[in-house]
Amino acid sequence: MDDKGRGTVDDSDHADAAFEALLAEGAAVPTEGWDFSWFEGRATEARPSWGYAMSLAGRLAGASAALDVQTGGGEVLDFALGRAAPKVPVLTVATEGWPANVAKATALLGPRGIAVVASPEDAPLPFADATFDLVASRHPVRPLWGEIARVLRPGGTYFAQHVGPRSVFELVEYFLGPQPEEVSGVRHPERERAGAEAAGLEVVGLRTERLRVEFHDIAAVVHFLRKVVWMVPGFTVEAYRPRLRALHEQMTAEGPFVAHSTRHLFEARRP
């Protein structure tokens, strides 16, 4: 084989090695909690203009008893409490359903005197009626409106940032193909408004935004799909290797893969 031929083989081997190294890196990163700092330089997502964590800090400063539902690793609640201090609720508790996150949140929030209660996301909230004047949640899988209304005191507030419909669906549909409305529209804010109102809550604020997301390499895609497991259910590197390779080649040739997240800020009050 001539020098040109050897160079072509070497280039191909190098490209294969780079692809495999990125896959291995994305597959090895721990997925516990909701700390997305690993993505720095690998992926970007525009943030909603309302600044949920800082807004939550203001709500905590005015509450006497607060509950954070599906707290993840406790990162957002910990940040908000730090900004609210010294005006923090007398009672603050959190729930989380994923055991790895329960452990992480307990380690983070325990020093603040906050109990993290292991509770599946679809289970009734393990608290008495009318316990809290503030219930918060960042990106709940599905808000249990009847339970939220039950544990709120009269006059209490539910304040949360929800993931909206078709969030990052450019990536989802790259792997799964076009999705039907019953899948893509399940988190529509107007459906959630109707659910909250049916549970007896008064919706006093609802804002929505669509935000640009960029994935700069295939490791970021792999880690994202491992971390946000409901995006492509059952995702593994081996199951989707051909699509991952095609996407890697596309990103190498054309630049970042662009998608869009949707978020809505939800505020409801128990009369």
ZISUL-V526940 format. One record per backbone hydrogen bond with DSSP energy under -0.5 kcal/mol. NH is the residue of the N-H (numbers start at 1). CO is the residue of the C=O. If there is no record, write none. Layout:
BEGIN
[[NH & CO] [NH & CO]]
END
This chain:
BEGIN
[[6 & 2] [7 & 3] [8 & 4] [9 & 5] [10 & 6] [11 & 7] [12 & 8] [13 & 9] [14 & 10] [15 & 11] [16 & 12] [17 & 13] [18 & 14] [19 & 15] [20 & 16] [21 & 17] [22 & 18] [23 & 19] [24 & 20] [25 & 21] [26 & 22] [27 & 23] [28 & 24] [28 & 25] [29 & 25] [36 & 34] [39 & 36] [40 & 37] [42 & 39] [43 & 39] [44 & 214] [46 & 212] [51 & 48] [55 & 51] [56 & 52] [57 & 53] [58 & 54] [59 & 55] [60 & 56] [61 & 57] [62 & 58] [62 & 59] [63 & 60] [66 & 91] [67 & 134] [68 & 93] [69 & 67] [69 & 136] [71 & 95] [74 & 71] [78 & 74] [79 & 75] [80 & 76] [81 & 77] [82 & 78] [83 & 79] [84 & 80] [85 & 81] [87 & 84] [88 & 86] [90 & 64] [91 & 64] [93 & 66] [94 & 115] [95 & 68] [96 & 117] [99 & 97] [101 & 98] [102 & 98] [103 & 99] [104 & 100] [105 & 101] [106 & 102] [107 & 103] [108 & 104] [109 & 105] [110 & 106] [112 & 109] [113 & 110] [114 & 109] [115 & 92] [115 & 113] [117 & 94] [117 & 115] [118 & 116] [119 & 96] [119 & 117] [123 & 120] [127 & 125] [130 & 150] [131 & 128] [131 & 151] [132 & 151] [133 & 65] [134 & 65] [135 & 157] [136 & 67] [137 & 159] [139 & 137] [139 & 161] [145 & 143] [148 & 144] [149 & 145] [150 & 146] [151 & 147] [152 & 148] [153 & 132] [155 & 270] [156 & 153] [157 & 133] [158 & 268] [159 & 135] [159 & 157] [160 & 266] [161 & 137] [162 & 160] [162 & 264] [164 & 262] [166 & 184] [167 & 164] [168 & 260] [169 & 166] [169 & 260] [171 & 168] [172 & 168] [173 & 169] [174 & 170] [175 & 171] [175 & 172] [176 & 172] [177 & 173] [183 & 180] [184 & 180] [185 & 181] [186 & 183] [188 & 185] [191 & 188] [192 & 188] [193 & 189] [194 & 190] [195 & 191] [196 & 192] [197 & 193] [198 & 194] [199 & 195] [200 & 197] [201 & 196] [202 & 269] [203 & 201] [204 & 202] [204 & 267] [205 & 267] [207 & 265] [209 & 263] [211 & 261] [213 & 259] [214 & 44] [215 & 257] [216 & 42] [216 & 214] [217 & 42] [220 & 217] [221 & 217] [222 & 218] [223 & 219] [224 & 220] [225 & 221] [226 & 222] [227 & 223] [228 & 224] [229 & 227] [231 & 228] [235 & 232] [240 & 236] [241 & 238] [244 & 240] [245 & 241] [246 & 242] [247 & 243] [248 & 244] [249 & 245] [250 & 246] [251 & 247] [252 & 248] [253 & 249] [254 & 250] [255 & 251] [257 & 215] [258 & 256] [259 & 213] [261 & 211] [263 & 209] [264 & 162] [265 & 207] [266 & 160] [266 & 264] [267 & 205] [268 & 158] [269 & 202] [270 & 156] [271 & 200] [271 & 269]]
END
